[in-house]
Amino acid sequence: MRIYAQRRGQLAGQLVGDVAVVAWAVAWAVVGVLVDASVAALAGPARDTARTARDLAGQLGEAASSAGQVPGVGEQLRRPFDAASGSLGDLVATADAQAASIERLAAVLGWLVFLIPVATVLLVWLPRRVRFVRRARAAQRFIDAQPDLDLFALRAMANQPMHVLAGISDDPVRAWRQGDRRVIDALAEVELRQAGLLLPARRS
C-alpha cells in the first residue's frame, strides 16, 4: 500500500505535513502534561491538611487509649480524645475527597488541552491522507499495462479543466481515438499526478 507520492514535490509536501502534524501533537501533549501538573498541584494543600489531621488523629487515639487505662475514670477521660479523633477523621476524609476531585479535574483538563487542538488538525489532515492512499492504491492497479493509460487519458478528458486539455492538444478526443501515444501519455500523466504517481515506463 502506497502512503506517499512518487513525485518529489508531492512527496516533500506530504512529509512536511506529516512531520508538522506529529510535532503539533507532541507540542500539545507537553502542554497537556503541564496543565495537568499545574492544576494537580492545587491539591497539595488538601493533601497536606489530610496528612496533618491523620497524624494528629493518631496521636489523639493513642492519648485516648492511655486515658482509658486509668482505673475507674478511664471511660470518662478518653471520651474527649475519641470525639476529637473522630472529628479529625471526618476532616481527613473531606480533605482526601477534595484532593481527589482536584486531581481528576487536572487529568480531564490536561486531556482536553491535548485532544481539542490535535483532533481539530486530524479532522483536516487525516481525510486528505486517506483519500490519497485510496486514490493511489486504485490507480496503481491500472498502470501496469499500456492499455491502462488510455483509461487515465479518458478520465483526464472528463475531469480536467478545458485550459489544461488545450495545453496538451487542440483536439484531445480525436487524438485519443486515433491512439496518439504522445497525447494519451500526456493526458494520463495529468491524471496520475493527482494520485502522486509517475507515468510508467513504456514497455517495449
C-alpha positions in Angstrom: 0.0 0.0 0.0 1.4 3.3 -1.1 1.1 6.1 1.5 3.5 8.6 -0.1 3.6 10.1 -3.6 6.3 9.1 -6.1 6.6 12.7 -7.3 9.2 14.6 -5.4 7.2 17.8 -5.0 4.1 16.0 -3.6 6.3 13.7 -1.5 8.1 16.7 0.1 4.7 18.3 0.8 3.4 15.1 2.4 6.5 14.6 4.5 6.4 18.2 5.7 2.7 17.9 6.5 3.1 14.6 8.4 6.0 15.9 10.4 4.1 19.1 11.2 1.1 17.1 12.5 3.3 14.9 14.7 5.1 17.9 16.0 1.8 19.6 16.7 0.5 16.6 18.6 3.8 16.3 20.6 3.7 20.0 21.5 0.1 19.8 22.7 0.9 16.6 24.6 3.6 18.5 26.5 1.2 21.4 27.2 -1.5 19.0 28.4 1.0 17.4 30.8 2.0 20.8 32.1 -1.6 21.8 32.6 -2.3 18.5 34.4 0.7 19.1 36.7 -0.2 22.7 37.4 -3.8 22.0 38.3 -2.9 18.9 40.3 -0.5 21.0 42.3 -3.6 22.8 43.8 -4.4 19.5 45.5 -1.2 19.9 47.6 -2.7 21.9 50.4 -5.6 19.5 50.8 -3.2 16.5 50.9 -1.1 18.3 53.5 -4.2 19.0 55.6 -5.3 15.4 55.4 -1.8 14.2 56.3 -1.6 16.6 59.3 -5.1 15.7 60.5 -4.3 12.0 60.1 -1.2 12.3 62.2 -3.0 14.3 64.9 -5.9 11.8 64.9 -3.4 9.0 65.5 -1.8 10.9 68.4 -5.3 11.6 69.9 -6.1 7.9 69.5 -3.0 6.9 71.5 -3.9 9.5 74.1 -7.4 8.1 74.4 -6.0 4.6 74.8 -3.7 5.8 77.6 -6.5 7.7 79.3 -8.8 4.7 79.1 -6.4 2.7 81.2 -6.9 4.9 84.2 -8.9 2.8 86.7 -12.4 3.9 87.4 -12.5 7.1 85.3 -10.8 5.8 82.1 -14.0 5.9 80.0 -14.8 9.4 81.0 -11.3 10.6 80.4 -11.0 9.1 76.9 -14.3 10.5 75.6 -12.9 14.0 74.6 -10.0 12.4 72.9 -12.2 10.0 71.0 -14.5 12.8 69.9 -11.6 14.9 68.7 -10.1 12.0 66.9 -13.5 11.3 65.2 -13.8 14.9 64.1 -10.3 14.8 62.6 -11.2 11.6 60.8 -14.0 13.5 59.1 -11.6 16.3 58.2 -9.2 13.7 56.7 -12.0 12.2 54.6 -13.1 15.6 53.4 -9.5 16.7 52.5 -8.8 13.5 50.7 -12.0 13.8 48.7 -11.2 17.4 47.8 -7.7 16.5 46.6 -9.0 13.6 44.6 -11.5 15.9 42.9 -8.8 18.4 42.0 -6.6 15.7 40.6 -9.5 14.3 38.4 -10.2 17.8 37.2 -6.5 18.2 36.4 -6.5 15.0 34.3 -9.6 16.0 32.4 -8.2 19.5 31.6 -4.9 18.0 30.5 -6.6 15.6 28.1 -8.9 18.3 26.8 -6.0 20.7 26.2 -4.3 17.9 24.2 -7.3 16.4 22.4 -9.1 19.5 21.1 -6.3 21.1 19.0 -4.9 17.7 17.9 -8.4 16.4 16.9 -9.1 19.6 15.0 -5.9 19.2 12.9 -6.6 15.4 12.4 -10.1 16.2 11.1 -8.5 18.1 8.3 -5.3 16.1 7.7 -6.4 12.5 8.1 -9.2 12.5 5.5 -6.9 14.0 2.9 -4.2 11.4 3.6 -6.8 8.6 3.5 -8.2 9.9 0.2 -4.7 10.0 -1.3 -3.9 6.4 -0.2 -7.1 5.1 -1.6 -6.6 7.0 -4.9 -3.0 5.9 -5.2 -3.9 2.3 -4.5 -6.7 2.3 -7.0 -4.6 4.0 -9.7 -1.6 1.6 -9.1 -3.7 -1.3 -10.2 -4.4 0.3 -13.6 -0.9 1.4 -14.7 0.8 -1.9 -15.1 0.0 -2.2 -18.8 0.0 0.3 -21.7 -3.8 0.0 -22.4 -4.5 1.1 -18.9 -3.1 4.6 -19.7 -5.9 5.0 -22.1 -8.3 4.8 -19.2 -6.4 7.6 -17.3 -6.4 9.7 -20.5 -10.1 9.3 -20.8 -10.5 10.3 -17.1 -8.4 13.3 -17.7 -10.6 14.4 -20.6 -13.6 14.0 -18.3 -12.1 15.6 -15.2 -9.5 18.2 -16.1 -10.3 21.8 -16.9 -10.5 22.9 -20.5 -7.4 25.0 -20.4 -5.3 22.0 -19.2 -6.6 19.8 -22.1 -6.0 22.6 -24.6 -2.4 22.8 -23.4 -1.9 19.2 -24.3 -3.7 19.0 -27.7 -6.1 21.1 -29.8 -8.3 18.1 -30.1 -7.5 15.6 -27.4 -10.6 13.5 -28.1 -9.6 12.8 -31.7 -6.0 12.2 -30.6 -7.2 9.7 -28.1 -9.4 7.9 -30.6 -6.6 7.7 -33.1 -4.3 6.2 -30.4 -1.8 9.1 -30.4 0.6 7.9 -27.7 2.1 11.3 -27.0 -1.3 12.9 -26.3 -2.5 9.8 -24.4 0.6 9.8 -22.2 0.3 13.5 -21.5 -3.3 13.2 -20.5 -2.6 10.1 -18.4 0.3 11.9 -16.7 -2.0 14.8 -15.7 -4.5 12.4 -14.1 -1.8 10.3 -12.4 -0.3 13.4 -10.9 -3.3 13.8 -8.7 -2.7 10.3 -7.3 1.0 11.1 -6.8 2.1 8.5 -9.3 4.7 8.7 -12.1 3.9 7.8 -15.7 5.2 4.2 -16.1 8.0 3.5 -18.5 6.8 2.4 -21.9 7.1 -1.3 -22.4 8.9 -2.4 -25.5 
